[in-house]
Amino acid sequence: MKKFAVILSLLVFLSFPSFYASPVQATLDSIVGSCLPKGTDAAIMVYDITAGQPVYALREDVMCRPASVQKVITSIVALNGLGADFQFETRLEMRGELKQDGTLDGDIYLVGGLDPALASSELRKMAQDLKKAGVNRIAGTLYADVSMMDSIPWGPGWSWDDAPSSYQPFISALMVDEGSLRVQVVPTRNGQKSDVFLFPANRFIKVVNNSVSNVKSAGPLSMDYDWLHDGHTVRIAGNVTKAQSLSFGVRSSQDFAFSLFREYLDEAGVSYSEFAYGKCPTVTSSVSVVSHPLTQIMKQALKESDNLYAECMFLRSAYNSTGSMTGFTQAAQYLRQFVDRKFGFDSHNFNVVDGSGLSMYDFVTPRLLTDLLALIMKDVRNFDIFYTSLPISGVDGTLKTRMSDKSSIGKIHAKTGSVTGACTLAGYVRNRSGHLLAFAIMNSGAVKMAPSRKFQDAFCVALSQL
């Protein structure tokens, strides 16, 4: 009933000569007053891109934690800096003389390109491609080139106790299956050990299996990966009553990927004597290339709020600007300079240290977000790619189950964000008059997400009825 009253009042206000007259301000204020969860604050900015005028502002210059809304900034910078046609590549390069007996008198280089989408099946195919190229034995050295990124796998201000959750990955220039491993435990005969399967199957991770099938006295099932002290062992214990899975980020994602590639070489029948890490020389012959477009990476980062995909855009953007090894410090400097100089936003206050919003040190304002959202609309091609990559209300991504009633389904394209203490939403609303509104809603002090999301949904539904 309250939602109906708000919508009805907004429709009445449409008869006013000024489209965004003071009654609209009052109505949106009433939503803030009645729906904002107790104990939280809100900073909000709404801008009508079509009309070129502000709609609503509430503490719009207050610095707030963006959470995953940070991915909006990362994506817009990547689209402008890398270009919509950019490809994330993992390459297999060869240097030396290939003899008739299939011996390579030289070296092979597996070159990581910060590609978060590289799959184990694609890595296996690269090994098979080497065999198809006629190489049976590598007389020199098999190298993995991870020089694109420094050795620090986490962003500043990330919570160590979130590890080894797969949503906080250990990032490197060379990763496979998103740098994660899935462990599946399946019961067998009563009282017998359970079966354990690794995806991808590999020799890098050791399994210590002390679990039993359907023995209640064995206690609850536990699957433990001690990344802090070990990094190579999964320990399973307890009672297994049904098939269960756990995914976690592998501590040394580059070692994991390189080890898996060596297994695939063994499988393909390619032998080698030495392996090491080393930088690929400039003059080589290409054996195999696996690539994934920026558009695919960005869509996964935005639709599914994938932290790894966002961080790879963040880091790769910086690398491409200099051509030298990058890390979180360099990427943060690049993003700041790009926003300040390229976009002319040097007057905005913000602090960004990563690409995903995981960091406790990220702070941005609603004004910055809406200004960026309005800016990208000027570039027709990039805007279309970005706009369709955002979650859509009641349709897909992290908004699939939100704002799904007939009055708002499909009208809100926006990025969600949630970390303990912050709940955010930023993107676009298409209103009843066909105007496109850019908005940013940032709730601080949100420990429980549901009340803040309910408030944000009510606010966006009201905007869609203008």
VEXMI-854625 format. One line per 2 residues: number of its first residue (from 1); their letters; for each residue x, y, z of C-alpha. Coordinates in pm, 1 decimal, decimal comma, padded with zeros to 6 digits. Layout:
REM residues N
NUM) a) X Y Z ~ ... .
This chain:
REM residues 466
1) mk) 00000,0 00000,0 00000,0 ~ 00284,7 00238,7 00086,4 .
3) kf) 00455,3 00164,6 -00249,3 ~ 00127,1 00232,1 -00436,5 .
5) av) 00083,6 00565,4 -00257,7 ~ 00435,6 00675,1 -00349,0 .
7) il) 00383,9 00586,5 -00715,9 ~ 00045,5 00761,1 -00726,1 .
9) sl) 00187,4 01081,4 -00579,0 ~ 00467,9 01082,9 -00835,8 .
11) lv) 00219,1 01048,8 -01120,6 ~ 00026,6 01348,8 -00989,7 .
13) fl) 00343,5 01556,1 -00986,7 ~ 00400,8 01494,7 -01357,8 .
15) sf) 00143,3 01765,0 -01434,2 ~ 00371,2 02031,6 -01287,6 .
17) ps) 00537,9 02265,6 -01545,1 ~ 00883,2 02185,8 -01407,3 .
19) fy) 00954,1 01813,5 -01452,5 ~ 01157,0 01779,3 -01136,6 .
21) as) 00958,0 02017,4 -00919,3 ~ 00992,0 02034,7 -00542,9 .
23) pv) 00715,3 01775,5 -00482,5 ~ 00936,4 01510,5 -00645,4 .
25) qa) 01215,4 01606,7 -00406,1 ~ 00969,7 01578,3 -00118,5 .
27) tl) 00849,1 01237,2 -00233,8 ~ 01200,2 01096,9 -00261,4 .
29) ds) 01279,8 01249,3 00076,9 ~ 00979,6 01065,4 00218,0 .
31) iv) 01113,1 00733,8 00089,0 ~ 01446,1 00803,9 00256,1 .
33) gs) 01269,1 00899,4 00576,6 ~ 01039,2 00598,4 00587,8 .
35) cl) 01248,7 00320,1 00430,5 ~ 01610,5 00392,9 00529,9 .
37) pk) 01706,0 00122,1 00781,7 ~ 01760,2 00238,5 01136,6 .
39) gt) 02126,0 00279,6 01225,8 ~ 02240,0 00337,5 00866,7 .
41) da) 02315,7 00646,2 00659,7 ~ 02254,8 00713,5 00293,4 .
43) ai) 02440,4 00922,2 00036,4 ~ 02250,8 00956,6 -00291,6 .
45) mv) 02282,3 01126,9 -00628,3 ~ 02038,1 01105,7 -00920,1 .
47) yd) 02101,5 01279,7 -01251,8 ~ 01875,5 01293,7 -01558,5 .
49) it) 02114,2 01229,9 -01848,9 ~ 01845,6 01289,1 -02110,6 .
51) ag) 01743,9 01628,8 -01971,5 ~ 02092,8 01719,7 -01851,5 .
53) qp) 01988,5 01815,1 -01499,5 ~ 02007,0 01679,5 -01144,2 .
55) vy) 01702,7 01506,2 -00999,4 ~ 01795,0 01442,5 -00638,4 .
57) al) 02094,7 01480,9 -00408,0 ~ 02151,6 01378,4 -00049,1 .
59) re) 02503,6 01402,9 00095,3 ~ 02623,2 01341,9 -00259,2 .
61) dv) 02983,0 01442,0 -00180,6 ~ 03023,5 01215,3 00122,5 .
63) mc) 03295,6 00953,5 00080,5 ~ 03155,6 00600,2 00118,8 .
65) rp) 03283,2 00247,1 00072,0 ~ 03168,3 00142,6 -00275,1 .
67) as) 03193,8 -00234,6 -00219,3 ~ 03140,0 -00403,9 -00558,8 .
69) vq) 03007,0 -00083,6 -00714,8 ~ 03379,4 -00013,1 -00753,0 .
71) kv) 03355,1 -00246,5 -01054,5 ~ 03164,2 00030,9 -01234,5 .
73) it) 03470,0 00257,5 -01221,9 ~ 03706,1 -00026,0 -01312,9 .
75) si) 03494,6 -00124,8 -01614,6 ~ 03455,5 00228,1 -01748,8 .
77) va) 03831,5 00290,9 -01721,3 ~ 03911,0 -00045,0 -01886,8 .
79) ln) 03671,6 00020,8 -02175,1 ~ 03830,6 00357,9 -02239,4 .
81) gl) 04190,4 00256,3 -02173,4 ~ 04210,0 -00093,1 -02325,3 .
83) ga) 03935,1 -00051,6 -02583,1 ~ 03629,7 -00267,0 -02648,5 .
85) df) 03823,1 -00494,5 -02888,3 ~ 04098,0 -00582,5 -02640,0 .
87) qf) 04180,3 -00950,8 -02586,0 ~ 04327,0 -01110,4 -02272,1 .
89) et) 04580,7 -01361,4 -02402,5 ~ 04777,4 -01656,7 -02269,4 .
91) rl) 05051,4 -01752,4 -02514,2 ~ 05278,2 -02050,6 -02574,4 .
93) em) 05602,1 -01941,4 -02742,7 ~ 05899,1 -02135,7 -02877,3 .
95) rg) 06261,9 -02037,2 -02928,3 ~ 06527,6 -02256,5 -03086,5 .
97) el) 06570,0 -02517,1 -03358,4 ~ 06322,7 -02801,2 -03397,1 .
99) kq) 06502,9 -03111,9 -03520,7 ~ 06358,0 -03388,4 -03733,8 .
101) dg) 06326,3 -03628,4 -03441,5 ~ 06098,6 -03379,1 -03260,9 .
103) tl) 06365,4 -03247,4 -03024,4 ~ 06352,5 -02874,4 -02965,6 .
105) dg) 06704,2 -02746,2 -02919,8 ~ 06574,4 -02447,1 -02730,0 .
107) di) 06310,1 -02328,6 -02484,0 ~ 05933,1 -02309,1 -02444,6 .
109) yl) 05756,4 -02019,0 -02270,1 ~ 05406,9 -02027,4 -02123,9 .
111) vg) 05325,8 -01655,9 -02099,9 ~ 05059,4 -01544,2 -01853,8 .
113) gl) 04844,4 -01248,6 -01957,6 ~ 04633,1 -01185,2 -01647,0 .
115) dp) 04347,1 -01371,9 -01811,1 ~ 04090,4 -01471,6 -01545,9 .
117) al) 03893,7 -01685,7 -01792,9 ~ 04170,2 -01932,9 -01886,2 .
119) as) 04022,5 -02280,5 -01835,3 ~ 04205,4 -02605,6 -01763,8 .
121) se) 04062,4 -02748,4 -02088,1 ~ 04226,1 -02462,2 -02280,3 .
123) lr) 04555,2 -02514,5 -02099,1 ~ 04541,9 -02881,7 -02194,8 .
125) km) 04484,0 -02786,7 -02558,4 ~ 04792,6 -02563,1 -02551,7 .
127) aq) 04999,6 -02864,2 -02448,0 ~ 04841,7 -03065,9 -02728,4 .
129) dl) 04918,9 -02784,6 -02974,1 ~ 05286,6 -02811,2 -02882,7 .
131) kk) 05277,2 -03180,4 -02963,7 ~ 05098,0 -03109,6 -03293,9 .
133) ag) 05371,7 -02858,8 -03378,4 ~ 05609,9 -03154,5 -03382,9 .
135) vn) 05775,6 -03113,3 -03042,7 ~ 05840,8 -03441,3 -02862,6 .
137) ri) 06114,9 -03325,4 -02629,1 ~ 06229,9 -02988,2 -02496,2 .
139) ag) 06609,1 -03002,5 -02473,2 ~ 06627,0 -02656,8 -02315,9 .
141) tl) 06401,5 -02522,6 -02041,9 ~ 06025,2 -02502,0 -02002,6 .
143) ya) 05952,5 -02154,4 -01866,9 ~ 05646,2 -01990,2 -01720,2 .
145) dv) 05649,8 -01614,7 -01774,0 ~ 05456,7 -01438,5 -01497,5 .
147) sm) 05639,2 -01106,8 -01534,4 ~ 05326,4 -00908,4 -01616,7 .
149) md) 05241,6 -00877,9 -01245,0 ~ 05441,2 -00851,9 -00924,7 .
151) si) 05430,6 -01121,3 -00655,2 ~ 05168,1 -00961,7 -00426,5 .
153) pw) 04846,8 -01165,2 -00481,2 ~ 04606,0 -00951,6 -00274,3 .
155) gp) 04498,0 -00591,1 -00283,5 ~ 04566,5 -00346,3 00002,5 .
157) gw) 04300,1 -00357,8 00270,2 ~ 04174,2 -00706,0 00187,5 .
159) sw) 04070,3 -00915,7 00487,1 ~ 04310,8 -01203,0 00539,0 .
161) dd) 04044,5 -01410,0 00714,8 ~ 03831,7 -01419,5 00398,7 .
163) ap) 04090,4 -01655,5 00250,5 ~ 04081,5 -01910,0 00101,9 .
165) ss) 03729,0 -01826,7 -00017,9 ~ 03716,3 -01832,1 -00396,3 .
167) yq) 03562,5 -01481,2 -00404,1 ~ 03894,1 -01342,9 -00271,6 .
169) pf) 04141,5 -01503,4 -00512,9 ~ 04519,7 -01521,8 -00499,4 .
171) is) 04595,3 -01326,5 -00817,4 ~ 04889,6 -01383,6 -01050,2 .
173) al) 04968,3 -01326,4 -01416,1 ~ 04908,8 -01696,5 -01485,8 .
175) mv) 04591,7 -01853,6 -01347,1 ~ 04371,6 -02143,2 -01450,5 .
177) de) 04005,7 -02209,3 -01363,2 ~ 03996,7 -01869,8 -01190,7 .
179) gs) 04281,6 -01975,5 -00963,5 ~ 04049,0 -02203,6 -00772,7 .
181) lr) 03996,5 -02571,5 -00706,4 ~ 03669,8 -02752,8 -00643,6 .
183) vq) 03674,3 -03050,4 -00407,6 ~ 03382,4 -03292,6 -00424,1 .
185) vv) 03318,0 -03557,4 -00157,7 ~ 03083,1 -03845,6 -00240,4 .
187) pt) 02965,7 -04119,7 00002,0 ~ 03034,6 -04486,1 -00079,6 .
189) rn) 02933,2 -04790,5 00122,2 ~ 02826,4 -04733,4 00480,3 .
191) gq) 03128,9 -04720,4 00708,6 ~ 03374,9 -04694,4 00419,2 .
193) ks) 03587,6 -04397,5 00316,9 ~ 03419,2 -04147,4 00090,3 .
195) dv) 03538,8 -04079,6 -00261,6 ~ 03712,6 -03748,7 -00324,2 .
197) fl) 03736,9 -03579,6 -00664,1 ~ 03935,5 -03269,6 -00759,9 .
199) fp) 03829,3 -03031,4 -01036,6 ~ 04053,5 -02991,3 -01220,8 .
201) an) 04221,6 -03322,8 -01145,5 ~ 04583,4 -03252,6 -01055,3 .
203) rf) 04892,6 -03366,8 -00867,2 ~ 04962,2 -03026,4 -00713,8 .
205) ik) 04710,8 -03063,4 -00430,1 ~ 04742,3 -03357,9 -00192,1 .
207) vv) 04427,3 -03499,1 -00030,5 ~ 04427,8 -03646,5 00320,9 .
209) nn) 04094,0 -03824,9 00340,2 ~ 03975,8 -03937,9 00683,4 .
211) sv) 03605,5 -03911,2 00608,4 ~ 03361,3 -04201,7 00627,6 .
213) sn) 03025,7 -04268,3 00466,6 ~ 02707,7 -04254,5 00674,5 .
215) vk) 02866,2 -04289,4 01019,5 ~ 02700,8 -04031,2 01243,6 .
217) sa) 02952,7 -04076,9 01523,9 ~ 03229,0 -03949,9 01291,1 .
219) gp) 03095,8 -03598,0 01342,3 ~ 03012,0 -03329,2 01089,1 .
221) ls) 03194,7 -03320,5 00757,4 ~ 03491,5 -03084,0 00735,4 .
223) md) 03698,3 -02990,6 00432,1 ~ 04001,7 -02785,2 00533,3 .
225) yd) 04259,8 -02614,8 00314,5 ~ 04535,5 -02471,7 00533,1 .
227) wl) 04654,5 -02203,4 00291,9 ~ 04842,8 -02012,5 00560,7 .
229) hd) 05086,0 -02286,8 00662,3 ~ 05070,8 -02536,9 00378,8 .
231) gh) 04899,0 -02445,9 00054,1 ~ 04928,1 -02794,0 -00096,3 .
233) tv) 04703,0 -03012,5 00119,5 ~ 04329,7 -03056,8 00162,8 .
235) ri) 04219,4 -03246,6 00473,8 ~ 03878,0 -03409,1 00480,8 .
237) ag) 03718,7 -03566,6 00786,7 ~ 03379,4 -03650,8 00933,8 .
239) nv) 03056,2 -03807,2 00818,1 ~ 02959,1 -03795,7 00451,5 .
241) tk) 02586,9 -03848,0 00386,8 ~ 02554,1 -03691,6 00042,9 .
243) aq) 02768,4 -03546,8 -00233,2 ~ 02908,6 -03210,0 -00129,1 .
245) sl) 03150,9 -02964,7 -00287,5 ~ 03378,2 -02684,2 -00172,5 .
247) sf) 03568,4 -02436,8 -00388,5 ~ 03867,0 -02240,5 -00265,1 .
249) gv) 04138,2 -02018,9 -00404,9 ~ 04475,4 -02191,2 -00439,2 .
251) rs) 04741,2 -01992,7 -00253,3 ~ 05000,0 -01996,2 -00531,2 .
253) sq) 04780,0 -01970,9 -00838,2 ~ 05077,3 -01946,1 -01075,2 .
255) df) 05244,8 -02257,7 -00933,1 ~ 04913,4 -02440,2 -00961,8 .
257) af) 04867,5 -02341,6 -01326,9 ~ 05229,4 -02418,7 -01419,0 .
259) sl) 05214,9 -02757,5 -01247,9 ~ 04891,8 -02841,5 -01429,8 .
261) fr) 05045,8 -02745,8 -01764,3 ~ 05339,2 -02979,1 -01699,8 .
263) ey) 05093,3 -03259,3 -01628,5 ~ 04924,1 -03188,9 -01960,6 .
265) ld) 05259,6 -03200,7 -02139,1 ~ 05322,7 -03543,6 -01985,8 .
267) ea) 04977,8 -03649,4 -02101,1 ~ 05046,8 -03522,2 -02454,7 .
269) gv) 05379,7 -03703,0 -02473,8 ~ 05609,2 -03399,9 -02458,4 .
271) sy) 05912,4 -03446,5 -02233,3 ~ 06138,8 -03184,8 -02077,3 .
273) se) 06442,0 -03180,3 -01849,6 ~ 06422,8 -02843,7 -01676,2 .
275) fa) 06145,3 -02603,9 -01580,6 ~ 06162,6 -02260,7 -01423,4 .
277) yg) 06013,2 -01912,1 -01421,1 ~ 06158,3 -01669,5 -01672,3 .
279) kc) 06072,0 -01380,6 -01901,1 ~ 05991,1 -01459,5 -02261,5 .
281) pt) 06231,2 -01300,3 -02511,5 ~ 06096,4 -01070,0 -02779,3 .
283) vt) 06189,8 -01293,8 -03072,4 ~ 06001,1 -01624,7 -03059,9 .
285) ss) 05765,8 -01838,6 -03267,2 ~ 05405,2 -01861,9 -03153,2 .
287) vs) 05278,4 -02214,5 -03090,1 ~ 04937,9 -02153,1 -02934,0 .
289) vv) 04727,2 -01860,2 -02812,5 ~ 04416,0 -01865,1 -02594,7 .
291) sh) 04226,2 -01537,9 -02575,5 ~ 03913,1 -01394,8 -02415,9 .
293) pl) 03766,2 -01054,5 -02505,4 ~ 03739,6 -00765,8 -02263,0 .
295) tq) 03365,2 -00763,7 -02321,6 ~ 03339,2 -01117,8 -02180,3 .
297) im) 03559,9 -01034,2 -01882,1 ~ 03366,6 -00715,5 -01803,5 .
299) kq) 03028,0 -00883,6 -01833,9 ~ 03129,3 -01150,2 -01582,1 .
301) al) 03267,8 -00885,0 -01346,5 ~ 02948,5 -00678,8 -01358,8 .
303) ke) 02669,1 -00933,4 -01399,4 ~ 02803,9 -01181,0 -01144,9 .
305) sd) 03013,8 -00939,0 -00937,4 ~ 03322,9 -01150,9 -01000,2 .
307) nl) 03614,4 -01003,3 -00806,4 ~ 03889,0 -01183,1 -00998,1 .
309) ya) 03761,9 -01061,7 -01334,7 ~ 03744,1 -00703,4 -01206,7 .
311) ec) 04097,1 -00715,2 -01064,1 ~ 04237,9 -00849,9 -01390,3 .
313) mf) 04081,7 -00556,5 -01579,2 ~ 04223,2 -00321,8 -01315,2 .
315) lr) 04576,1 -00465,2 -01334,5 ~ 04585,3 -00521,7 -01710,9 .
317) sa) 04477,5 -00162,8 -01778,0 ~ 04780,7 -00038,4 -01587,7 .
319) yn) 05017,1 -00285,7 -01754,4 ~ 04907,4 -00184,4 -02101,5 .
321) st) 04970,9 00181,8 -02026,5 ~ 05339,9 00123,3 -01945,0 .
323) gs) 05433,1 -00221,9 -02076,5 ~ 05617,0 -00295,3 -01753,1 .
325) mt) 05539,1 -00513,0 -01452,6 ~ 05233,3 -00397,2 -01264,9 .
327) gf) 05073,7 -00449,8 -00924,3 ~ 04802,2 -00298,1 -00712,0 .
329) tq) 05001,2 00016,7 -00636,0 ~ 05070,5 00088,8 -01002,8 .
331) aa) 04714,3 00003,3 -01105,9 ~ 04566,7 00237,1 -00844,3 .
333) qy) 04792,3 00518,7 -00964,7 ~ 04690,8 00451,8 -01325,0 .
335) lr) 04319,2 00454,7 -01244,6 ~ 04348,7 00776,7 -01047,7 .
337) qf) 04540,4 00950,1 -01326,1 ~ 04296,8 00822,2 -01587,5 .
339) vd) 03994,1 00949,1 -01397,8 ~ 04163,2 01280,8 -01319,9 .
341) rk) 04327,6 01358,7 -01653,9 ~ 04142,4 01162,0 -01918,9 .
343) fg) 03797,8 01228,9 -01777,7 ~ 03880,2 01567,1 -01621,8 .
345) fd) 03753,6 01467,7 -01279,0 ~ 04045,8 01601,0 -01076,6 .
347) sh) 03807,8 01793,7 -00851,2 ~ 03644,9 01474,6 -00723,7 .
349) nf) 03746,7 01327,2 -00393,0 ~ 03798,8 00951,6 -00397,0 .
351) nv) 04043,2 00682,7 -00290,0 ~ 04068,4 00359,2 -00487,7 .
353) vd) 04326,5 00086,6 -00424,9 ~ 04178,2 -00214,3 -00604,9 .
355) gs) 03944,1 -00297,0 -00889,3 ~ 03674,5 -00501,3 -00717,4 .
357) gl) 03584,1 -00306,8 -00404,7 ~ 03706,0 -00574,0 -00164,2 .
359) sm) 03939,0 -00328,5 00005,7 ~ 03849,3 -00142,3 00323,3 .
361) yd) 04046,0 00152,9 00182,4 ~ 03820,4 00221,9 -00116,4 .
363) fv) 03611,7 00538,6 -00081,0 ~ 03412,3 00718,5 -00350,3 .
365) tp) 03120,3 00961,4 -00364,8 ~ 02778,5 00929,0 -00530,2 .
367) rl) 02863,8 01235,2 -00739,3 ~ 03172,2 01067,7 -00886,4 .
369) lt) 02973,2 00757,5 -00977,6 ~ 02687,9 00945,8 -01145,4 .
371) dl) 02931,7 01170,9 -01331,0 ~ 03110,7 00863,8 -01469,8 .
373) la) 02780,9 00697,7 -01558,4 ~ 02675,1 01009,8 -01745,9 .
375) li) 03013,8 01045,2 -01915,3 ~ 03024,8 00700,6 -02072,5 .
377) mk) 02688,0 00757,3 -02239,9 ~ 02860,0 01005,3 -02474,0 .
379) dv) 03050,2 00715,1 -02631,8 ~ 02773,4 00523,4 -02810,9 .
381) rn) 02959,5 00195,8 -02868,2 ~ 03118,4 00174,6 -02524,4 .
383) fd) 02796,4 00276,2 -02356,9 ~ 02597,6 00001,8 -02526,8 .
385) if) 02853,9 -00260,3 -02420,2 ~ 02866,5 -00129,3 -02064,0 .
387) yt) 02490,5 -00081,1 -02027,5 ~ 02403,6 -00433,4 -02143,2 .
389) sl) 02674,7 -00581,6 -01916,8 ~ 02513,4 -00445,6 -01600,9 .
391) pi) 02270,3 -00662,7 -01402,4 ~ 01910,2 -00600,4 -01507,7 .
393) sg) 01627,3 -00579,2 -01257,7 ~ 01420,1 -00897,6 -01247,2 .
395) vd) 01615,1 -01042,8 -01540,3 ~ 01973,5 -01147,9 -01468,6 .
397) gt) 02290,2 -01114,5 -01266,2 ~ 02279,2 -00996,2 -00908,4 .
399) lk) 01948,8 -00814,0 -00976,0 ~ 01766,9 -01121,4 -01105,3 .
401) tr) 01543,9 -01146,7 -00798,5 ~ 01524,0 -00774,7 -00719,4 .
403) ms) 01268,7 -00523,3 -00853,5 ~ 01105,0 -00800,5 -01054,1 .
405) dk) 00743,7 -00674,5 -01051,8 ~ 00581,6 -00551,4 -01373,4 .
407) ss) 00635,6 -00184,2 -01291,5 ~ 01015,3 -00212,1 -01274,3 .
409) ig) 01130,9 -00534,1 -01441,6 ~ 01398,8 -00457,9 -01698,5 .
411) ki) 01401,6 -00084,6 -01621,9 ~ 01699,5 -00076,7 -01386,0 .
413) ha) 02050,3 -00162,4 -01509,8 ~ 02276,4 -00134,3 -01206,2 .
415) kt) 02571,4 -00277,0 -01015,3 ~ 02517,5 -00406,8 -00665,2 .
417) gs) 02767,9 -00393,0 -00381,3 ~ 02776,2 -00546,4 -00036,4 .
419) vt) 03042,4 -00583,4 00229,8 ~ 02991,5 -00571,5 00602,6 .
421) ga) 02910,0 -00208,3 00677,9 ~ 02826,4 -00099,2 00323,3 .
423) ct) 02542,0 -00173,5 00082,8 ~ 02548,4 00007,5 -00251,8 .
425) la) 02370,5 00027,2 -00584,7 ~ 02461,5 00238,9 -00886,5 .
427) gy) 02355,3 00246,4 -01249,0 ~ 02066,6 00358,6 -01464,1 .
429) vr) 01688,6 00381,5 -01446,0 ~ 01467,6 00423,6 -01751,9 .
431) nr) 01161,4 00618,4 -01634,7 ~ 00805,5 00639,2 -01766,7 .
433) sg) 00892,7 00939,8 -01983,2 ~ 01175,6 00752,9 -02153,3 .
435) hl) 01446,0 00954,4 -01977,0 ~ 01763,2 00776,0 -01867,5 .
437) la) 01859,1 00855,2 -01508,4 ~ 02203,3 00784,8 -01362,3 .
439) fa) 02198,5 00715,4 -00990,5 ~ 02414,5 00605,7 -00699,3 .
441) im) 02278,3 00496,1 -00361,9 ~ 02537,2 00426,4 -00092,3 .
443) ns) 02427,6 00295,9 00247,1 ~ 02685,4 00311,6 00525,4 .
445) ga) 02652,3 00119,7 00850,4 ~ 02466,7 -00166,1 00681,7 .
447) vk) 02547,9 -00484,7 00868,7 ~ 02241,1 -00670,8 00746,0 .
449) ma) 02198,5 -00627,2 00371,7 ~ 01828,3 -00707,4 00326,4 .
451) ps) 01686,0 -00385,8 00480,0 ~ 01919,6 -00162,2 00277,7 .
453) rk) 01841,9 -00350,0 -00042,8 ~ 01470,6 -00308,3 00025,1 .
455) fq) 01523,0 00066,3 00065,9 ~ 01727,9 00088,2 -00254,9 .
457) da) 01464,9 -00107,8 -00446,6 ~ 01185,2 00120,1 -00328,0 .
459) fc) 01386,2 00427,4 -00428,9 ~ 01462,3 00288,4 -00777,1 .
461) va) 01103,0 00181,5 -00836,8 ~ 00992,9 00534,4 -00753,7 .
463) ls) 01248,2 00674,4 -01000,2 ~ 01120,2 00443,3 -01271,0 .
465) ql) 00772,5 00589,3 -01228,9 ~ 00875,8 00950,5 -01288,2 .
